[in-house]
Amino acid sequence: MCADPHPGNIAVDAENGGRLIYYDFGMMGAIPSDVRSGLLELFYGVYEKDPDRSVHTLRNILSHDS
């Protein structure tokens, strides 16, 4: 994950399957798969206007041990 994605920091390698090329590693990190899943669940909770689902998911994300 890149915290500052703009054309000066990222390019696409069109010759090798469209992989991303990062030029600036100042603010790079990884989001664990369970947190990624939680963020997707949160997105759907908000999209579907389901406050119970959203709050439950947000609590789960925030309680994640990093």
Biopython code that builds the backbone (N, CA, C, O; Angstrom):
import numpy as np
from Bio.PDB.StructureBuilder import StructureBuilder

atoms = [
    (1, "MET", "N", (0.841, -1.166, 0.000)),
    (1, "MET", "CA", (0.000, 0.000, 0.000)),
    (1, "MET", "C", (0.893, 1.237, 0.000)),
    (1, "MET", "O", (1.892, 1.294, 0.716)),
    (2, "CYS", "N", (0.530, 2.198, -0.788)),
    (2, "CYS", "CA", (1.266, 3.467, -0.862)),
    (2, "CYS", "C", (0.366, 4.574, -0.328)),
    (2, "CYS", "O", (-0.787, 4.694, -0.742)),
    (3, "ALA", "N", (0.890, 5.385, 0.593)),
    (3, "ALA", "CA", (0.092, 6.448, 1.197)),
    (3, "ALA", "C", (0.026, 7.695, 0.333)),
    (3, "ALA", "O", (-0.758, 8.601, 0.613)),
    (4, "ASP", "N", (0.844, 7.753, -0.721)),
    (4, "ASP", "CA", (0.901, 8.947, -1.560)),
    (4, "ASP", "C", (0.901, 8.553, -3.042)),
    (4, "ASP", "O", (1.870, 8.818, -3.753)),
    (5, "PRO", "N", (-0.190, 7.918, -3.510)),
    (5, "PRO", "CA", (-0.207, 7.440, -4.895)),
    (5, "PRO", "C", (-0.496, 8.561, -5.904)),
    (5, "PRO", "O", (-1.610, 9.082, -5.963)),
    (6, "HIS", "N", (0.497, 8.914, -6.675)),
    (6, "HIS", "CA", (0.319, 9.853, -7.788)),
    (6, "HIS", "C", (1.315, 9.458, -8.870)),
    (6, "HIS", "O", (2.247, 8.704, -8.593)),
    (7, "PRO", "N", (1.146, 9.943, -10.084)),
    (7, "PRO", "CA", (1.983, 9.493, -11.197)),
    (7, "PRO", "C", (3.491, 9.631, -10.974)),
    (7, "PRO", "O", (4.267, 8.926, -11.619)),
    (8, "GLY", "N", (3.916, 10.509, -10.089)),
    (8, "GLY", "CA", (5.342, 10.632, -9.815)),
    (8, "GLY", "C", (5.883, 9.540, -8.911)),
    (8, "GLY", "O", (7.096, 9.348, -8.835)),
    (9, "ASN", "N", (5.004, 8.818, -8.224)),
    (9, "ASN", "CA", (5.427, 7.782, -7.283)),
    (9, "ASN", "C", (5.141, 6.368, -7.766)),
    (9, "ASN", "O", (5.744, 5.415, -7.272)),
    (10, "ILE", "N", (4.238, 6.215, -8.717)),
    (10, "ILE", "CA", (3.812, 4.886, -9.144)),
    (10, "ILE", "C", (3.736, 4.839, -10.668)),
    (10, "ILE", "O", (3.326, 5.800, -11.319)),
    (11, "ALA", "N", (4.140, 3.697, -11.217)),
    (11, "ALA", "CA", (3.986, 3.461, -12.652)),
    (11, "ALA", "C", (3.435, 2.049, -12.829)),
    (11, "ALA", "O", (3.444, 1.248, -11.894)),
    (12, "VAL", "N", (2.955, 1.752, -14.032)),
    (12, "VAL", "CA", (2.451, 0.422, -14.355)),
    (12, "VAL", "C", (3.397, -0.205, -15.367)),
    (12, "VAL", "O", (3.711, 0.400, -16.392)),
    (13, "ASP", "N", (3.850, -1.414, -15.078)),
    (13, "ASP", "CA", (4.743, -2.149, -15.971)),
    (13, "ASP", "C", (3.890, -2.903, -16.985)),
    (13, "ASP", "O", (3.477, -4.035, -16.735)),
    (14, "ALA", "N", (3.631, -2.283, -18.113)),
    (14, "ALA", "CA", (2.736, -2.849, -19.133)),
    (14, "ALA", "C", (3.313, -4.104, -19.776)),
    (14, "ALA", "O", (2.559, -4.914, -20.314)),
    (15, "GLU", "N", (4.628, -4.284, -19.734)),
    (15, "GLU", "CA", (5.253, -5.432, -20.390)),
    (15, "GLU", "C", (5.262, -6.681, -19.521)),
    (15, "GLU", "O", (5.492, -7.778, -20.028)),
    (16, "ASN", "N", (5.021, -6.540, -18.240)),
    (16, "ASN", "CA", (5.082, -7.687, -17.320)),
    (16, "ASN", "C", (3.793, -7.862, -16.536)),
    (16, "ASN", "O", (3.820, -8.025, -15.317)),
    (17, "GLY", "N", (2.697, -7.830, -17.216)),
    (17, "GLY", "CA", (1.416, -8.132, -16.591)),
    (17, "GLY", "C", (0.768, -7.007, -15.812)),
    (17, "GLY", "O", (-0.158, -7.252, -15.039)),
    (18, "GLY", "N", (1.226, -5.786, -15.993)),
    (18, "GLY", "CA", (0.585, -4.662, -15.330)),
    (18, "GLY", "C", (0.950, -4.500, -13.867)),
    (18, "GLY", "O", (0.194, -3.898, -13.104)),
    (19, "ARG", "N", (2.098, -5.030, -13.466)),
    (19, "ARG", "CA", (2.526, -4.877, -12.068)),
    (19, "ARG", "C", (2.771, -3.401, -11.766)),
    (19, "ARG", "O", (3.138, -2.620, -12.644)),
    (20, "LEU", "N", (2.559, -3.039, -10.493)),
    (20, "LEU", "CA", (2.832, -1.671, -10.070)),
    (20, "LEU", "C", (4.304, -1.514, -9.730)),
    (20, "LEU", "O", (4.912, -2.393, -9.119)),
    (21, "ILE", "N", (4.868, -0.382, -10.133)),
    (21, "ILE", "CA", (6.248, -0.041, -9.813)),
    (21, "ILE", "C", (6.192, 1.166, -8.885)),
    (21, "ILE", "O", (5.640, 2.206, -9.244)),
    (22, "TYR", "N", (6.762, 1.028, -7.694)),
    (22, "TYR", "CA", (6.771, 2.115, -6.721)),
    (22, "TYR", "C", (8.126, 2.810, -6.752)),
    (22, "TYR", "O", (9.166, 2.151, -6.730)),
    (23, "TYR", "N", (8.116, 4.136, -6.803)),
    (23, "TYR", "CA", (9.341, 4.923, -6.815)),
    (23, "TYR", "C", (9.616, 5.600, -5.476)),
    (23, "TYR", "O", (10.761, 5.958, -5.198)),
    (24, "ASP", "N", (8.618, 5.779, -4.658)),
    (24, "ASP", "CA", (8.770, 6.486, -3.387)),
    (24, "ASP", "C", (8.323, 5.551, -2.273)),
    (24, "ASP", "O", (7.148, 5.195, -2.188)),
    (25, "PHE", "N", (9.253, 5.158, -1.426)),
    (25, "PHE", "CA", (8.945, 4.224, -0.349)),
    (25, "PHE", "C", (8.825, 4.923, 1.000)),
    (25, "PHE", "O", (8.913, 4.271, 2.041)),
    (26, "GLY", "N", (8.628, 6.229, 0.998)),
    (26, "GLY", "CA", (8.561, 6.998, 2.242)),
    (26, "GLY", "C", (7.419, 6.592, 3.144)),
    (26, "GLY", "O", (7.591, 6.539, 4.362)),
    (27, "MET", "N", (6.268, 6.306, 2.589)),
    (27, "MET", "CA", (5.107, 5.921, 3.395)),
    (27, "MET", "C", (4.476, 4.664, 2.789)),
    (27, "MET", "O", (3.398, 4.719, 2.197)),
    (28, "MET", "N", (5.154, 3.557, 2.947)),
    (28, "MET", "CA", (4.668, 2.281, 2.438)),
    (28, "MET", "C", (4.291, 1.397, 3.616)),
    (28, "MET", "O", (4.845, 1.530, 4.707)),
    (29, "GLY", "N", (3.368, 0.519, 3.393)),
    (29, "GLY", "CA", (2.979, -0.402, 4.444)),
    (29, "GLY", "C", (2.139, -1.521, 3.879)),
    (29, "GLY", "O", (1.863, -1.566, 2.680)),
    (30, "ALA", "N", (1.743, -2.404, 4.733)),
    (30, "ALA", "CA", (0.898, -3.523, 4.336)),
    (30, "ALA", "C", (-0.317, -3.557, 5.255)),
    (30, "ALA", "O", (-0.223, -3.263, 6.446)),
    (31, "ILE", "N", (-1.435, -3.916, 4.689)),
    (31, "ILE", "CA", (-2.660, -4.080, 5.459)),
    (31, "ILE", "C", (-2.914, -5.583, 5.555)),
    (31, "ILE", "O", (-3.068, -6.249, 4.531)),
    (32, "PRO", "N", (-2.961, -6.121, 6.772)),
    (32, "PRO", "CA", (-3.215, -7.556, 6.929)),
    (32, "PRO", "C", (-4.531, -7.955, 6.259)),
    (32, "PRO", "O", (-5.471, -7.164, 6.187)),
    (33, "SER", "N", (-4.580, -9.190, 5.773)),
    (33, "SER", "CA", (-5.750, -9.641, 5.011)),
    (33, "SER", "C", (-7.046, -9.555, 5.814)),
    (33, "SER", "O", (-8.095, -9.251, 5.247)),
    (34, "ASP", "N", (-6.994, -9.817, 7.129)),
    (34, "ASP", "CA", (-8.222, -9.741, 7.915)),
    (34, "ASP", "C", (-8.711, -8.294, 8.036)),
    (34, "ASP", "O", (-9.917, -8.051, 8.079)),
    (35, "VAL", "N", (-7.782, -7.332, 8.092)),
    (35, "VAL", "CA", (-8.184, -5.924, 8.141)),
    (35, "VAL", "C", (-8.727, -5.499, 6.784)),
    (35, "VAL", "O", (-9.708, -4.759, 6.712)),
    (36, "ARG", "N", (-8.090, -5.965, 5.694)),
    (36, "ARG", "CA", (-8.612, -5.674, 4.345)),
    (36, "ARG", "C", (-10.040, -6.184, 4.207)),
    (36, "ARG", "O", (-10.909, -5.489, 3.680)),
    (37, "SER", "N", (-10.274, -7.393, 4.680)),
    (37, "SER", "CA", (-11.630, -7.955, 4.625)),
    (37, "SER", "C", (-12.597, -7.115, 5.443)),
    (37, "SER", "O", (-13.736, -6.890, 5.034)),
    (38, "GLY", "N", (-12.140, -6.654, 6.597)),
    (38, "GLY", "CA", (-12.979, -5.807, 7.442)),
    (38, "GLY", "C", (-13.309, -4.485, 6.770)),
    (38, "GLY", "O", (-14.440, -4.008, 6.858)),
    (39, "LEU", "N", (-12.330, -3.892, 6.099)),
    (39, "LEU", "CA", (-12.584, -2.630, 5.403)),
    (39, "LEU", "C", (-13.606, -2.814, 4.289)),
    (39, "LEU", "O", (-14.454, -1.949, 4.067)),
    (40, "LEU", "N", (-13.524, -3.938, 3.591)),
    (40, "LEU", "CA", (-14.512, -4.224, 2.548)),
    (40, "LEU", "C", (-15.893, -4.411, 3.165)),
    (40, "LEU", "O", (-16.886, -3.918, 2.629)),
    (41, "GLU", "N", (-15.959, -5.119, 4.287)),
    (41, "GLU", "CA", (-17.232, -5.318, 4.992)),
    (41, "GLU", "C", (-17.798, -3.975, 5.463)),
    (41, "GLU", "O", (-19.001, -3.733, 5.363)),
    (42, "LEU", "N", (-16.924, -3.109, 5.975)),
    (42, "LEU", "CA", (-17.350, -1.775, 6.407)),
    (42, "LEU", "C", (-17.895, -0.976, 5.228)),
    (42, "LEU", "O", (-18.923, -0.310, 5.348)),
    (43, "PHE", "N", (-17.215, -1.041, 4.104)),
    (43, "PHE", "CA", (-17.681, -0.350, 2.909)),
    (43, "PHE", "C", (-19.103, -0.788, 2.557)),
    (43, "PHE", "O", (-19.969, 0.048, 2.299)),
    (44, "TYR", "N", (-19.338, -2.102, 2.548)),
    (44, "TYR", "CA", (-20.671, -2.590, 2.202)),
    (44, "TYR", "C", (-21.708, -2.202, 3.256)),
    (44, "TYR", "O", (-22.855, -1.915, 2.914)),
    (45, "GLY", "N", (-21.325, -2.190, 4.513)),
    (45, "GLY", "CA", (-22.249, -1.754, 5.554)),
    (45, "GLY", "C", (-22.681, -0.311, 5.357)),
    (45, "GLY", "O", (-23.859, 0.015, 5.506)),
    (46, "VAL", "N", (-21.729, 0.555, 5.022)),
    (46, "VAL", "CA", (-22.044, 1.962, 4.765)),
    (46, "VAL", "C", (-22.868, 2.082, 3.489)),
    (46, "VAL", "O", (-23.869, 2.799, 3.456)),
    (47, "TYR", "N", (-22.449, 1.381, 2.440)),
    (47, "TYR", "CA", (-23.145, 1.442, 1.154)),
    (47, "TYR", "C", (-24.600, 0.998, 1.280)),
    (47, "TYR", "O", (-25.496, 1.589, 0.677)),
    (48, "GLU", "N", (-24.822, -0.047, 2.069)),
    (48, "GLU", "CA", (-26.175, -0.583, 2.246)),
    (48, "GLU", "C", (-26.943, 0.117, 3.373)),
    (48, "GLU", "O", (-28.054, -0.285, 3.719)),
    (49, "LYS", "N", (-26.339, 1.164, 3.937)),
    (49, "LYS", "CA", (-26.976, 1.950, 5.005)),
    (49, "LYS", "C", (-27.408, 1.051, 6.162)),
    (49, "LYS", "O", (-28.530, 1.133, 6.662)),
    (50, "ASP", "N", (-26.460, 0.182, 6.570)),
    (50, "ASP", "CA", (-26.698, -0.762, 7.655)),
    (50, "ASP", "C", (-25.798, -0.383, 8.835)),
    (50, "ASP", "O", (-24.663, -0.851, 8.926)),
    (51, "PRO", "N", (-26.309, 0.473, 9.749)),
    (51, "PRO", "CA", (-25.454, 0.953, 10.841)),
    (51, "PRO", "C", (-24.975, -0.156, 11.769)),
    (51, "PRO", "O", (-23.847, -0.093, 12.257)),
    (52, "ASP", "N", (-25.789, -1.160, 12.024)),
    (52, "ASP", "CA", (-25.364, -2.245, 12.915)),
    (52, "ASP", "C", (-24.168, -2.998, 12.321)),
    (52, "ASP", "O", (-23.187, -3.274, 13.011)),
    (53, "ARG", "N", (-24.272, -3.320, 11.043)),
    (53, "ARG", "CA", (-23.168, -4.004, 10.352)),
    (53, "ARG", "C", (-21.912, -3.136, 10.354)),
    (53, "ARG", "O", (-20.810, -3.625, 10.603)),
    (54, "SER", "N", (-22.088, -1.854, 10.076)),
    (54, "SER", "CA", (-20.952, -0.928, 10.016)),
    (54, "SER", "C", (-20.255, -0.802, 11.366)),
    (54, "SER", "O", (-19.030, -0.889, 11.443)),
    (55, "VAL", "N", (-21.031, -0.598, 12.431)),
    (55, "VAL", "CA", (-20.455, -0.436, 13.776)),
    (55, "VAL", "C", (-19.780, -1.729, 14.219)),
    (55, "VAL", "O", (-18.668, -1.701, 14.746)),
    (56, "HIS", "N", (-20.441, -2.853, 14.008)),
    (56, "HIS", "CA", (-19.860, -4.150, 14.381)),
    (56, "HIS", "C", (-18.525, -4.361, 13.665)),
    (56, "HIS", "O", (-17.544, -4.768, 14.287)),
    (57, "THR", "N", (-18.486, -4.090, 12.372)),
    (57, "THR", "CA", (-17.267, -4.272, 11.588)),
    (57, "THR", "C", (-16.179, -3.311, 12.024)),
    (57, "THR", "O", (-15.018, -3.702, 12.149)),
    (58, "LEU", "N", (-16.540, -2.061, 12.257)),
    (58, "LEU", "CA", (-15.562, -1.071, 12.689)),
    (58, "LEU", "C", (-14.956, -1.462, 14.040)),
    (58, "LEU", "O", (-13.753, -1.303, 14.248)),
    (59, "ARG", "N", (-15.768, -1.964, 14.941)),
    (59, "ARG", "CA", (-15.250, -2.428, 16.239)),
    (59, "ARG", "C", (-14.258, -3.564, 16.050)),
    (59, "ARG", "O", (-13.223, -3.620, 16.715)),
    (60, "ASN", "N", (-14.587, -4.473, 15.131)),
    (60, "ASN", "CA", (-13.672, -5.591, 14.866)),
    (60, "ASN", "C", (-12.350, -5.097, 14.285)),
    (60, "ASN", "O", (-11.282, -5.581, 14.659)),
    (61, "ILE", "N", (-12.426, -4.140, 13.380)),
    (61, "ILE", "CA", (-11.199, -3.594, 12.777)),
    (61, "ILE", "C", (-10.354, -2.906, 13.838)),
    (61, "ILE", "O", (-9.141, -3.103, 13.893)),
    (62, "LEU", "N", (-10.988, -2.102, 14.677)),
    (62, "LEU", "CA", (-10.248, -1.345, 15.676)),
    (62, "LEU", "C", (-9.654, -2.223, 16.774)),
    (62, "LEU", "O", (-8.688, -1.828, 17.425)),
    (63, "SER", "N", (-10.217, -3.396, 16.982)),
    (63, "SER", "CA", (-9.676, -4.287, 18.012)),
    (63, "SER", "C", (-8.582, -5.188, 17.469)),
    (63, "SER", "O", (-8.049, -6.015, 18.209)),
    (64, "HIS", "N", (-8.230, -5.049, 16.182)),
    (64, "HIS", "CA", (-7.191, -5.860, 15.552)),
    (64, "HIS", "C", (-5.853, -5.599, 16.226)),
    (64, "HIS", "O", (-5.444, -4.448, 16.384)),
    (65, "ASP", "N", (-5.173, -6.666, 16.620)),
    (65, "ASP", "CA", (-3.832, -6.551, 17.213)),
    (65, "ASP", "C", (-2.829, -6.362, 16.095)),
    (65, "ASP", "O", (-2.706, -7.222, 15.222)),
    (66, "SER", "N", (-2.105, -5.243, 16.105)),
    (66, "SER", "CA", (-1.109, -5.022, 15.059)),
    (66, "SER", "C", (0.281, -5.317, 15.548)),
    (66, "SER", "O", (1.243, -5.182, 14.793)),
]
sb = StructureBuilder()
sb.init_structure("model")
sb.init_model(0)
sb.init_chain("A")
sb.init_seg("    ")
for serial, (resi, resn, name, xyz) in enumerate(atoms, 1):
    if name == "N":
        sb.init_residue(resn, " ", resi, " ")
    sb.init_atom(name, np.array(xyz, "f"), 0.0, 1.0, " ", f" {name:<3s}", serial, name[0])
structure = sb.get_structure()
